[in-house]
Structures are given as C-alpha cells and as structure tokens.
Amino acid sequence: MAVWALGINHTTAPLDLRGRFAFALDQIAPTLQGLRQSLGGTSRHPSVETAIISTCNRTEIYCAGGEPALDHTLGWLAESGGVSPALLRSHSYSLEDGLVARHAFRVASGLDSMVLGEAQILGQMKDAVRAAETAGALGTTLNQLFQRSFAVAKEVRTSTEIGAHSISMAAAAVRLAGQLFEDLSEIRVLFVGAGEMIELAATHFAAKNPKAIAVANRTLERGEKLATRFGGEVMRLADLPDRLHEFDAVVSCTASSLPIIGLGAVERALKKRRHRPMFMVDLAVPRDIEPEVKALEDIYLYTVDDLAGVVQTAQAHRQAAVAQAEAIIDAGVQSFMHWMELRSPGIGSSGGVVPLIQQLNAQTDEWRALEIARAKKLLAKGEDMDAVLEALSRGLTQKMLHGTLAELRAGDAETRAQTAQTVSRLFLRSQSKTGL
C-alpha cells in the first residue's frame, strides 16, 4: 500500500491561487467522488482512498492505494482549479509514505500553520475526515493516518507549550485595529459571516467593548444567534452595501466563491463617511473583499497573508516547544510506518506479517472446526467424554505439527539445522528461557 499527498499552502502559493482550490465543507463529498472516479479510471488505480483538507491557508489531497499516482492527482487538481499542471506544480508540494505521515502530524499539531501552534486546524482536519468518511472515500490506511495524527496532536498539546505563546488571526486583527483607532470602545464593528473564524474574531473584538457590533450573514437565524451572544444586531447580506458606511471596522470570512464586498460599495461608503478611515480584514479564501479596495485612500485592508508578520511573537519560547513537538512526531511517524510495513503484501524484507497472521488464523479455525465436529459425532454415539477430549487434543496437535515435522525431516543437513533453530525459537521458547 502506497500513501501520497499533494498540497498548496500559505508558504508555497499566493492567496489568489489558493482561492482557486478552496473547497467548502459541503463540496468535499462530490469533489472526492470526482477524484476517485478519475483515479479509478486507470487500471493501475482501481480503488483509491482519498481525503481533502481545505482551509484558508491550505488545500491538501491525501491518497492511499496500490501504487502512488502523484502526477495523475496533480493533473486532476490543476483541471479542477482551471490552471495548468506546470503552474500548480511550481506552487505545490508532493509527499510519499513516511513524509506524508510527518506532514499530516505537523499540520494537526499546528507546526505547519501560519500561526504556530494554533488549534483551529485540528478541528478543520477532523471535519475533513468526517466528510471523507461520509463520502465513503476513507479506508483503513487513511483512517489510521488521521487517527494517529489526532493522537500525536493531543500529545503535543499536553506535553509541550506549542500553543501557549501563539497569537491567533483574530487577536492579530484586534492588534492592528488598535494601531489605527485610538480607542476601540468608540468604534462600530461589522462581522460578515457566522462561522468559527468570525466567532473567534467577534470574541476578541467584544473584549474591547466596541460601541456597536453587527453580524451580516446569509442565514439570519445563525447570524442572530452570534449577534445575540455579543449584544449586537443582525442584518441581511443584501443590506450590507447600504449600511457599510456605518461601520469603522469590517471583518469578513464567508464560504462565498465570489467577493461579496465590491470596490463600488466601499467607495460609496467612504463618500458617506466623508473619508473617515475604515479598517477591513478579509479572512476568507477565496476573497470576500475585492483586492482593488486596498488601493483606496482611507481604507486599511488586510488579508490572511498580511497578518502573517503580526502573529510571529514569543519566538524563543515557541522554538523550544517545537523541538519537543518534533520528537513526538518522529516517534509517531516510526509507529505509523511500522504499522504500514506489517500490512505490506508478501513476506519479504518489507513485511507481510498481517496477511500471514490472517492465513494462520483461518487455517487453525478450519482445523478446530473439523476436530470439534468429529468430537460431537463421537459424543452423539455415546463415546466416553475423556476419550473424546483426548482424541480432540491429539488431533489438533497433530494437524499443527504436521508441516513442522515434515520440514525438519526434509532437505540437507544445513537446511535441517536452520529449520531446527527456527522451530526451537517458535515452539520451545519457555524451555530456552528457563534453561531446560
């Protein structure tokens, strides 16, 4: 079984390119079906396990199958995003086997995030795994990979201080707003969307007691629930252009595939505000706010990539925790690769132990069933129970030892000597340990 992964993230691809490959959670199942059909269309990859992780900062495809198919996977992803394979390859990374496990463990633990040690990615990975399970795209190998990723992440969280000194995107946004506005308690804040990222941002801003909070969301019920929590009001997305001028700060993060705050709407808002400055944060991928807005005077627009420098704090403390986390990840990778080797086909140096164990269990179950059936017939005829049990035990031991005894008698002297050593190690372990 081969495992491979293909991805782009905040370190390899610009924001607009990442936006082409962003998949909302409800898009994961049909997307995985398309990927599996594409891979299954070739005789070399009839059945492949797949999973997709898509966040603001990354899109990654994980696969497991008989043979790696990185080129095919890259070609499929490039076509889905409407770019050339050459362009995608120049901004992506591809991994196989142990490197896949190491990367997945680092992502789950927050070591590969823009905000080092952030915990949100773990929840996003769990959502992605549930989506793959629901789509029927997750098999034994990828399920084992991700469950081990979650276990490693938990150990990193509990055993190190990897997340103790991190600054979230939401906290970074508040810090930047504080540099623009002298008193955050005097500003009006609009949150566009009602997902986890917006909830986190609203929590941080609410701690500064702003003058007013409003939530604009496509679903009023969900938006109202969030607004009520922070003592704010809810508004329809359709009303946003007419009311944009009322707010000093706007934080947006929706799953929209197209911008929902355009250049014209912001220009009109500035005119109504008589060019009083507006602070805007676009945490969405793809963008919620048209990039041309950033060029306007009196507009201070930040994207997820712009916030990268703000979150790099407490570096010395974090680096010490990183070293501890990497050691935990190393152990996790070794454990996963050992698990993979045990399930490799064949009995060569690469493993094959699990298939052999399954065959041995099947063979011994067959022998046991035969002897039990024979014993039941003897008991039904009125045979003595002790004699039947004796025959049952003798029949089982003879079946189990028949092949071994035949091998001990076969071959030349050197072969028999090697066989004898193996048999002694397998069957006479208790005697060898006690010196008998």
C-alpha positions in Angstrom: 0.0 0.0 0.0 1.3 3.4 -1.0 0.4 6.7 0.6 0.8 10.1 -1.1 -0.2 13.7 -0.6 -0.3 16.8 -2.8 -0.9 20.3 -1.5 -0.5 24.1 -1.6 -0.3 26.4 1.4 0.5 29.9 2.6 4.2 29.3 2.1 4.1 27.9 -1.4 1.2 29.7 -3.2 -0.2 33.3 -3.2 -3.7 34.0 -1.8 -5.5 34.3 -5.2 -4.1 30.9 -6.4 -5.1 29.3 -3.1 -8.6 30.7 -3.7 -8.9 28.6 -6.9 -8.6 25.4 -4.9 -10.7 26.2 -1.8 -13.5 23.7 -1.2 -16.3 24.4 1.2 -17.2 21.5 3.5 -20.3 20.7 1.6 -18.3 20.4 -1.6 -15.9 17.8 -0.2 -18.1 14.7 -0.9 -18.7 15.4 -4.6 -15.2 16.5 -5.1 -13.8 13.3 -3.6 -16.1 11.3 -5.8 -14.8 13.1 -8.8 -11.2 12.5 -7.8 -11.8 8.8 -7.1 -13.5 8.3 -10.4 -10.6 10.0 -12.1 -8.0 7.8 -10.3 -10.2 4.7 -10.8 -10.4 5.3 -14.5 -6.9 3.7 -14.9 -6.2 0.0 -14.5 -3.3 0.8 -12.1 -5.5 2.6 -9.6 -8.9 0.8 -9.4 -9.6 1.7 -5.8 -8.0 4.6 -4.0 -8.7 6.1 -0.6 -8.9 9.9 -0.6 -9.4 12.9 1.7 -9.2 16.6 1.1 -8.3 19.3 3.7 -9.3 22.8 2.6 -8.7 25.8 4.9 -7.9 29.5 4.5 -4.2 28.6 4.4 -4.0 25.3 2.6 -5.6 22.7 0.3 -4.2 19.2 0.6 -5.2 15.9 -1.0 -4.3 12.7 0.8 -4.5 9.3 -1.0 -3.7 5.7 -0.4 -3.6 2.9 -3.0 -1.7 0.1 -4.5 0.7 2.5 -6.4 1.4 6.2 -6.0 -0.3 8.4 -8.6 1.1 11.9 -7.9 1.1 13.1 -11.5 -2.5 12.0 -12.1 -3.6 13.6 -8.8 -1.8 16.9 -9.7 -3.3 16.9 -13.2 -6.8 16.4 -11.7 -6.4 19.2 -9.2 -5.0 21.6 -11.8 -8.0 21.0 -14.0 -10.4 21.5 -11.1 -8.8 24.9 -10.4 -8.6 25.9 -14.1 -4.8 26.3 -14.1 -2.0 24.5 -16.0 -0.3 21.5 -14.3 3.0 23.3 -14.7 1.7 26.3 -12.8 0.3 24.2 -10.0 3.4 22.1 -9.8 5.5 25.3 -9.3 3.5 26.2 -6.2 2.7 22.8 -4.7 4.4 20.1 -2.7 4.1 16.4 -3.1 4.9 13.7 -0.5 5.0 9.9 -0.2 4.8 7.4 2.6 6.7 8.5 5.7 6.9 12.1 4.6 3.1 12.1 4.3 2.7 11.0 7.9 5.2 13.5 9.1 3.5 16.3 7.3 0.0 15.3 8.5 1.2 15.1 12.1 2.9 18.5 11.8 -0.3 20.1 10.4 -2.5 18.6 13.1 -0.1 19.8 15.8 -0.1 23.3 14.5 3.6 23.3 13.4 2.8 23.9 9.8 0.4 26.8 10.4 0.8 30.5 9.7 0.1 30.9 13.4 2.5 28.5 15.0 0.7 26.3 17.5 -2.9 27.4 16.6 -5.5 24.8 17.4 -8.2 25.6 14.8 -6.5 23.4 12.1 -7.1 20.3 14.2 -10.9 20.9 14.2 -10.8 21.5 10.4 -8.9 18.3 9.8 -11.5 16.4 11.9 -14.2 17.9 9.8 -12.4 16.9 6.6 -12.0 13.3 7.8 -15.7 13.1 8.8 -16.6 14.4 5.3 -14.4 11.8 3.7 -16.0 9.1 5.8 -19.5 10.2 4.9 -18.5 10.2 1.2 -17.2 6.6 1.6 -13.8 7.7 0.4 -11.8 6.8 3.6 -10.3 3.4 4.0 -8.3 1.6 6.7 -4.9 3.2 5.8 -6.0 6.9 5.7 -8.2 6.4 8.7 -5.2 5.1 10.6 -3.1 8.0 9.3 -5.6 10.6 10.5 -6.4 9.0 13.8 -2.7 8.8 14.6 -2.4 12.5 13.6 -5.1 13.4 16.1 -3.4 11.4 18.8 0.0 13.0 18.1 -1.6 16.4 18.1 -3.1 15.7 21.5 0.2 14.6 22.9 2.0 17.7 21.5 -0.7 19.9 23.1 -0.5 18.2 26.5 3.3 17.7 26.6 4.6 20.9 25.2 3.9 24.7 25.3 3.5 24.8 21.5 0.2 26.8 21.7 0.9 28.8 24.8 2.5 31.8 23.1 0.6 31.8 19.8 -1.4 34.8 18.6 -4.5 34.0 16.6 -5.5 35.7 13.4 -8.4 37.2 15.3 -6.1 38.6 18.0 -3.8 40.0 15.3 -6.7 41.8 13.7 -7.6 43.5 17.0 -4.0 44.5 17.5 -3.9 46.1 14.0 -7.2 47.9 14.7 -5.8 49.3 17.9 -2.9 50.8 15.9 -5.4 52.7 13.6 -8.1 53.7 16.2 -7.0 55.4 19.4 -9.9 53.9 21.4 -11.6 50.6 20.2 -14.5 51.3 22.6 -15.5 54.1 20.2 -15.8 52.1 17.0 -18.6 50.2 15.3 -17.7 46.7 14.1 -19.4 44.7 11.4 -18.7 40.9 11.1 -19.6 39.3 7.8 -20.3 35.6 8.1 -21.1 33.5 11.2 -18.6 30.7 11.1 -15.9 29.6 13.5 -13.3 32.3 12.4 -15.9 35.1 12.7 -17.0 33.8 16.1 -13.4 33.9 17.2 -12.8 37.4 15.8 -16.0 38.7 17.4 -14.9 37.3 20.8 -11.6 39.2 20.6 -13.3 42.5 19.5 -16.1 42.2 22.0 -13.5 42.1 24.8 -12.6 45.7 23.8 -16.3 46.8 24.3 -16.8 48.5 21.0 -19.7 51.0 20.6 -21.7 48.6 18.4 -21.5 45.1 16.9 -23.4 43.9 13.9 -23.4 40.5 12.1 -24.3 40.1 8.5 -25.0 36.6 7.4 -26.7 34.7 4.6 -28.7 32.8 7.1 -30.4 35.2 9.5 -31.0 32.6 12.2 -27.4 31.7 12.6 -26.3 35.3 12.4 -28.8 36.3 15.0 -27.5 33.6 17.4 -24.0 35.0 17.1 -25.1 38.7 17.4 -27.2 38.0 20.5 -24.2 36.4 22.2 -22.3 39.7 21.9 -25.2 42.1 22.4 -25.2 43.1 18.7 -27.7 43.3 15.9 -28.1 41.0 12.9 -28.6 42.2 9.3 -29.1 40.6 5.9 -26.2 40.4 3.4 -28.4 42.2 0.9 -28.5 45.2 3.2 -24.7 45.4 3.5 -24.0 47.9 0.6 -26.4 50.4 2.0 -25.2 50.2 5.6 -21.4 49.7 5.1 -20.7 53.3 5.8 -22.0 52.9 9.4 -19.0 50.8 10.5 -15.5 51.7 11.3 -14.2 48.1 11.2 -15.3 45.2 9.0 -14.2 41.6 9.4 -15.3 39.2 6.8 -15.0 35.4 6.4 -17.6 33.5 4.4 -17.6 30.5 2.1 -18.6 32.6 -0.9 -16.8 31.7 -4.1 -17.0 35.3 -5.3 -16.3 38.7 -3.5 -19.4 40.0 -1.6 -17.9 43.4 -0.8 -17.0 45.2 -4.1 -15.0 48.3 -4.9 -18.1 50.4 -5.7 -19.8 49.6 -2.4 -16.7 50.6 -0.5 -16.2 53.8 -2.5 -19.8 54.8 -1.8 -19.4 54.0 1.9 -16.2 56.2 2.1 -18.1 59.1 0.5 -20.9 58.9 3.1 -18.3 58.7 5.8 -16.6 61.8 4.4 -13.5 59.7 4.1 -13.1 58.8 7.7 -10.8 55.7 7.7 -12.2 52.2 7.6 -10.4 49.1 8.9 -11.1 46.0 6.9 -10.0 42.4 7.4 -10.6 39.7 4.8 -10.1 36.3 6.3 -11.8 34.4 3.5 -10.2 32.2 0.8 -11.3 32.9 -1.9 -11.5 36.6 -1.0 -14.7 38.2 0.3 -13.5 41.8 -0.4 -12.3 42.8 -3.9 -8.5 43.3 -3.8 -8.8 46.7 -5.6 -10.3 48.0 -2.4 -6.8 48.1 -0.8 -5.7 50.9 -3.2 -8.4 53.3 -1.9 -7.3 56.1 0.4 -8.6 55.9 4.0 -9.0 52.1 3.6 -6.8 49.8 5.6 -7.4 46.3 4.2 -5.6 43.2 5.5 -5.8 39.6 4.2 -4.8 36.4 5.9 -1.4 36.7 4.3 -1.0 40.3 5.5 -1.4 39.1 9.1 1.5 36.7 8.9 4.1 39.1 10.4 1.8 40.1 13.2 1.5 36.6 14.6 5.2 35.9 14.9 5.9 36.6 18.6 7.5 34.8 21.5 9.8 33.1 19.1 12.3 31.7 21.6 9.6 30.1 23.7 7.9 28.6 20.7 11.1 27.2 19.2 11.9 25.2 22.4 8.4 23.8 22.2 8.8 23.0 18.5 11.9 20.8 19.3 9.8 18.8 21.8 6.9 18.5 19.4 9.2 17.3 16.6 10.5 14.5 18.8 6.9 13.4 19.5 6.1 13.5 15.8 9.3 11.4 15.0 8.0 8.7 17.2 4.6 8.9 15.7 6.0 8.5 12.2 8.0 5.5 13.1 5.0 3.9 14.7 2.8 4.5 11.6 5.5 3.2 9.2 5.8 0.1 11.2 2.0 -0.3 11.0 2.2 0.1 7.2 5.1 -2.4 6.9 3.1 -5.1 8.8 0.4 -4.7 6.2 2.6 -4.8 3.1 1.9 -7.7 0.7 4.3 -10.6 0.6 6.7 -11.8 3.3 9.9 -10.2 2.1 12.0 -7.8 4.0 9.2 -5.2 3.7 6.8 -7.2 6.0 3.6 -9.0 5.1 3.0 -10.2 8.7 -0.7 -9.3 8.9 -1.7 -11.3 5.8 0.2 -14.2 7.2 -1.4 -13.9 10.6 -4.8 -13.9 8.9 -4.0 -17.0 6.9 -2.7 -18.8 10.1 -5.9 -17.9 11.9 -8.1 -19.1 9.1 -6.2 -22.4 8.9 -6.3 -23.1 12.6 -10.0 -22.2 12.7 -10.6 -24.7 10.0 -8.7 -27.4 11.9 -10.6 -26.6 15.1 -14.0 -26.8 13.4 -13.1 -30.2 11.9 -12.0 -31.6 15.3 -15.0 -30.2 17.1 -17.4 -31.7 14.5 -15.6 -35.1 14.9 -15.8 -34.9 18.7 -19.5 -34.1 18.6 -20.2 -37.1 16.4 -18.3 -39.4 18.9 -20.2 -37.9 21.8 -23.5 -38.5 20.0 -22.6 -42.1 19.6 -22.1 -42.4 23.4 -18.3 -42.4 23.4 -16.6 -41.7 26.8 -16.1 -37.9 27.2 -12.4 -38.2 28.4 -11.6 -40.3 25.4 -13.2 -37.8 23.1 -11.3 -34.9 24.6 -8.1 -36.9 24.3 -8.8 -37.5 20.7 -9.7 -33.8 20.1 -6.5 -32.5 21.6 -4.4 -35.1 19.8 -6.0 -34.3 16.5 -5.3 -30.6 16.9 -1.7 -31.0 17.9 -1.0 -33.4 15.0 -2.5 -31.0 12.5 -0.5 -28.1 13.9 2.8 -30.0 14.0 2.5 -32.0 10.8 4.1 -29.4 8.5 6.8 -28.5 11.0 7.8 -32.1 11.5 7.9 -32.6 7.7 10.2 -29.7 7.3 12.5 -30.9 10.0 13.0 -34.2 8.0 13.4 -32.5 4.6 16.4 -31.0 2.8 20.1 -31.3 3.5 21.8 -31.1 6.9 22.4 -27.4 6.8 18.7 -26.7 5.9 17.5 -29.0 8.6 19.8 -27.3 11.1 18.4 -23.8 10.2 14.8 -25.2 10.4 15.6 -26.7 13.8 16.8 -23.3 15.1 13.6 -21.6 13.9 11.3 -24.4 15.3 13.1 -24.2 18.7 12.7 -20.4 18.8 9.0 -20.7 17.9 7.9 -23.7 19.9 10.4 -24.1 22.8 10.7 -20.5 24.0 9.7 -21.3 27.6 12.4 -24.0 27.8 15.1 -21.8 26.4 14.3 -19.0 28.8 14.4 -21.3 31.9 17.5 -23.2 30.7 15.6 -26.6 30.4 
